[in-house]
Amino acid sequence: MANVTAKGITFPTQSDNIAPLETHLATIAEGADQVGILSGLEAFTGPDTTGSTVGISVTFAYALEAAPVVTGTVQAGAGASSYIITIVDTSTTGFNAKAYRLNGSGADSSLVLHWMASDYNRS
């Protein structure tokens, strides 16, 4: 049982069952790994013609607590066409995106969707 000082402050004694600080820090670190922010990249080939779309499907490494807000951008090589990304069908386990081709011809084959998903402030 904890003892009390003359000023009323309790302090533990040897018989108290107190978890070591390492246990508390390990619990905090474990929770920090599941903070609700994920990011990644997904390689894809663009559509053949201007004004066309191609679908991209992403599955998260683990499920989030709520459907996240997802942002994405396309990385392409020099001379590649321009694209707009629209995020659709967002869930706790992943999302789908549509890449819309703004200009150019021929399918760009070395495109990468860079994305970030966060379930913070989702109200």
N, C-alpha and C positions, 0 to 999 in steps of 0.2 A: 504494500500500500504506500502511496506517496506520503511524504512528510510535508509539514508546513513550517515555513520560517517564521520568525517573530513578526515579520511584516505581512504575513498572510500569503506568501508566495509558495505554491506547491512545487516540490521537486521529487524526482523518482528515487526510489530505493532499489537495492539489489533484487528484491523479490518482485518488482513490477515487471510486467511482460511488455517490453518496449521493442519495437522493430528497429533494427539498425538503420542508419541514414541511407546506406546503400540500397536497402529495400525500397525506401521511398523514392530515391532517385531513379531506380530501375523502373518503377511504376510510372513515373513522369515521362521517362524516355520512351517507354512502350506506347503511351498515349500520344506522344508527339509524332510517332510514325503514322498515325491515322488522323491527321489534322484536317482533312477535308479539302486538300488541294492536290490535284494530280496534273501531270503534264506529260507530253510525249510527242512522238512523230509517227506518221504513217505514210509510206511511199505509195504513189499511185501514178497511173498514166492518164493524161488528160484526154478529153474528147477530141474527135477528128476535125470537127468543124466549129466555126465561130457561132455563138448562140446556143451551143449544145451544153449539156451537163453530164457529169459522171458522178456516180455515188461512191462514197467512202464510208466504211463501217469501222468503228473503233470500240473495242471492249476494254474496260478498265482492269487494272491488275487486281483490284478489290472493290467491293461495292461501297459507295458512299452512303451516308445516312439519309440524304435527300437528293432529288434530282438537281444536278449542278447547273450553274451558268457556265457555258463553254464559249471560249473565243478561239479563233484559228486564223492562220495565215498560210499562204503557199510560198514555198521557197522553190525557185527555178533557176536554171542556168542562164547564162548570157544569151540573148536572142530569143528566149522563150516567150510565149504568148502571155497575156495578162489574164488573171482569174479573180473571181469573186467567190468567197466561201460562204455558204449558208448552212448553219447548224440546225438539224431537225431531229425529231424523235429522241430527245434527251431522256435518259433514265438513270437510276442509281448505278447501273452496271455498264453504261456506255452511251454512245450516240452515233447518229448517222450524219454525214455532211454531204452537201452537193457542191461540186466545183463547176462554176459557170465560166465558160470561155468567152472572153471579150473580143479577142482579135486573133489573127494568124490562121495558119492552115497546117494540117498534119498533126498527128498526136504527139504531144510532148511526153516523153517516156520517163524522164528523171525528175518528177515533181515530188515534193514532200509537204504534207500537211503538218505544221507545227501547231499544237493545241494545248490549252490549259483549261482545266475544269475546277470549279470551286463551289462548294455548297454553303459557303458563308453568306450570311445576310440574305438568305433565300426566303422571303416572306411574301 
